Amino acid sequence: MALRSTLRSSILSKVPESLVGLNFTVFGRKELHLASTFNMPIKVIIVGVSGAFTPCCSKTHLPGYVSDFEKFKSKGIDEIVCVAVNDPYVMDAWGKDLNTNGKVRMLADTNGAFAKAANLEKDLSGTLGNVR
């Protein structure tokens, strides 16, 4: 609880009072604006990855969230969600491959609507065939 309060205080000290929400830079590229009431605890981690079964996402990005699930849970995180621009069947198979059951919920952003709404689109047409 003290860690959450300290983190919240350190974030809020950098945000002018006139702002309604917080701006986050994701991988140094885009900003995600989260309008929020500051006394509401964050209970979900949303992990956006470029694609299921991609080497980096399968070996580096997602496994840490799976292996550290209990650590996150002990800090008050209720759920970890992984979102990728893939179909639900691929996300299900990838979750089974990485043994995410009960730890990370695998969600398909089939047409990229979530990525677009969050202003996190990246054109990966050259390597993964479409905008992710």
C-alpha positions, 0 to 999 in steps of 0.5 A: 500500500505504501509503494502505491501511495509513494508511486502515486505521489511521485507521478502526481508531483510531476502533473500540473493541477490543471491537467485532467489526466496523465500522459504516458510515453510508450516505448518513446513513441506515442502518448496515451492520455488517461483521464482519471480520478487520482484516488482510483487505484489501478488494478489492471495491467494492459500489455500491448504487443505487436503480435502473437508468436513473434520472437520478441513478444514470445521470448521477451515481452510476455513471459515476464508478466506470466512468471511475475504474476504473483508479484503483481497480484501481491501489489494489488493488481487484479488482472494482467491483459495482453492485447495484440492485433491477431484473431482470437484463435491465435491469441488463445493458441499463443496463451496456451503455448506460453501457459498464461491460463489464470495469469494473463488474459489474452485479448484479440484486437482483431481489426486494430480498433483498440490500438487506434483508439489508444493512439498506439498504432505502428505500421509494421506492414513490412515485417508483420503484414499490417498496422499493429 
